[in-house]
Amino acid sequence: MTREEKDIQIRKEARATVVLFVICFVWHVGFGYLLSGSGITVAGLPLWWILSTPGVFVVAVVGVVYLLKKVFVNFSLDDEEEAAREEA
């Protein structure tokens, strides 16, 4: 990969990570506030807690797996052009 391609890929990965963070934040805060007054309980715990706290963990894990499989690319940050010049 050229330096420009690496920079584009790094920005793509950073944007995708920020999007996942925003999704997790909205999930956590949204369920925490939207269901806090519902009074629904599951196994003695309020529904808002179950959906917001362990739920955001599940969303985050699924999101990270998706990012690793579809967005992130394994590449060296070393400049291949510089390494070729140093060897010559």
VOPAGU-2260 file (C-alpha; in pm, 1 decimal, decimal comma):
REM VOPAGU-2260
SITE   aa  ch    i         X         Y         Z
SITE  MET   A    0       0,0       0,0       0,0
SITE  THR   A    1     116,5     349,9     -71,1
SITE  ARG   A    2     133,8     612,8     200,4
SITE  GLU   A    3    -185,2     778,1      70,6
SITE  GLU   A    4    -375,1     447,9      69,4
SITE  LYS   A    5    -261,5     381,8     426,3
SITE  ASP   A    6    -379,2     727,4     534,6
SITE  ILE   A    7    -718,7     671,0     372,1
SITE  GLN   A    8    -752,8     330,1     541,5
SITE  ILE   A    9    -654,8     472,1     881,4
SITE  ARG   A   10    -917,2     746,7     848,5
SITE  LYS   A   11   -1179,3     491,8     741,0
SITE  GLU   A   12   -1104,2     276,6    1045,8
SITE  ALA   A   13   -1112,7     577,6    1277,9
SITE  ARG   A   14   -1449,4     694,5    1138,6
SITE  ALA   A   15   -1598,9     346,2    1173,0
SITE  THR   A   16   -1477,5     325,2    1533,1
SITE  VAL   A   17   -1631,5     663,4    1617,6
SITE  VAL   A   18   -1961,0     555,2    1457,8
SITE  LEU   A   19   -1962,7     238,6    1670,1
SITE  PHE   A   20   -1891,1     446,1    1981,8
SITE  VAL   A   21   -2182,1     679,5    1903,0
SITE  ILE   A   22   -2413,2     381,3    1845,7
SITE  CYS   A   23   -2310,7     231,0    2180,8
SITE  PHE   A   24   -2350,2     565,2    2359,3
SITE  VAL   A   25   -2696,2     626,8    2214,1
SITE  TRP   A   26   -2798,6     267,4    2297,6
SITE  HIS   A   27   -2679,1     294,6    2658,8
SITE  VAL   A   28   -2816,7     639,1    2734,8
SITE  GLY   A   29   -3130,3     590,2    2526,1
SITE  PHE   A   30   -3246,2     273,7    2700,3
SITE  GLY   A   31   -3135,9     411,6    3036,6
SITE  TYR   A   32   -3355,5     720,3    3004,8
SITE  LEU   A   33   -3640,5     597,5    2786,5
SITE  LEU   A   34   -3727,1     292,7    2995,7
SITE  SER   A   35   -3630,3     422,7    3340,2
SITE  GLY   A   36   -3989,1     501,2    3440,5
SITE  SER   A   37   -4153,1     191,9    3293,4
SITE  GLY   A   38   -4141,3     -18,4    3609,8
SITE  ILE   A   39   -4088,8    -339,1    3407,8
SITE  THR   A   40   -3857,4    -586,2    3577,2
SITE  VAL   A   41   -3685,8    -903,4    3460,0
SITE  ALA   A   42   -3547,6   -1136,2    3728,3
SITE  GLY   A   43   -3581,0    -854,2    3981,3
SITE  LEU   A   44   -3376,5    -610,2    3771,1
SITE  PRO   A   45   -3527,9    -313,6    3589,8
SITE  LEU   A   46   -3563,9    -361,7    3214,4
SITE  TRP   A   47   -3381,3     -36,0    3142,7
SITE  TRP   A   48   -3071,0    -165,7    3323,4
SITE  ILE   A   49   -3072,6    -500,7    3141,9
SITE  LEU   A   50   -3104,5    -336,7    2800,9
SITE  SER   A   51   -2865,8     -50,5    2866,7
SITE  THR   A   52   -2574,7    -207,6    3055,5
SITE  PRO   A   53   -2534,9    -571,5    2945,1
SITE  GLY   A   54   -2713,3    -481,9    2620,4
SITE  VAL   A   55   -2453,0    -224,5    2521,5
SITE  PHE   A   56   -2181,8    -485,0    2585,5
SITE  VAL   A   57   -2346,2    -718,3    2334,7
SITE  VAL   A   58   -2386,0    -435,9    2082,1
SITE  ALA   A   59   -2020,4    -338,5    2127,3
SITE  VAL   A   60   -1892,1    -694,5    2081,7
SITE  VAL   A   61   -2103,1    -747,6    1769,5
SITE  GLY   A   62   -1985,8    -409,4    1637,0
SITE  VAL   A   63   -1619,7    -483,9    1699,4
SITE  VAL   A   64   -1647,8    -823,0    1529,1
SITE  TYR   A   65   -1809,0    -651,0    1229,5
SITE  LEU   A   66   -1534,3    -387,0    1219,6
SITE  LEU   A   67   -1261,8    -650,9    1236,8
SITE  LYS   A   68   -1412,3    -856,0     954,6
SITE  LYS   A   69   -1532,3    -580,7     719,1
SITE  VAL   A   70   -1348,9    -253,9     789,3
SITE  PHE   A   71   -1008,5    -308,0     945,6
SITE  VAL   A   72    -713,5    -410,6     726,5
SITE  ASN   A   73    -385,4    -552,6     853,1
SITE  PHE   A   74     -94,5    -359,4     703,2
SITE  SER   A   75     246,9    -239,4     808,3
SITE  LEU   A   76     284,7     125,9     901,8
SITE  ASP   A   77     644,2     123,5     778,3
SITE  ASP   A   78     708,6     296,3     451,0
SITE  GLU   A   79     781,8      25,7     196,3
SITE  GLU   A   80     939,8     279,4     -38,1
SITE  GLU   A   81    1188,1     394,0     228,3
SITE  ALA   A   82    1273,8      34,6     318,1
SITE  ALA   A   83    1345,1     -41,0     -48,5
SITE  ARG   A   84    1573,3     261,6     -74,7
SITE  GLU   A   85    1762,8     167,0     241,4
SITE  GLU   A   86    1824,8    -185,5     112,9
SITE  ALA   A   87    1969,6     -58,4    -216,4
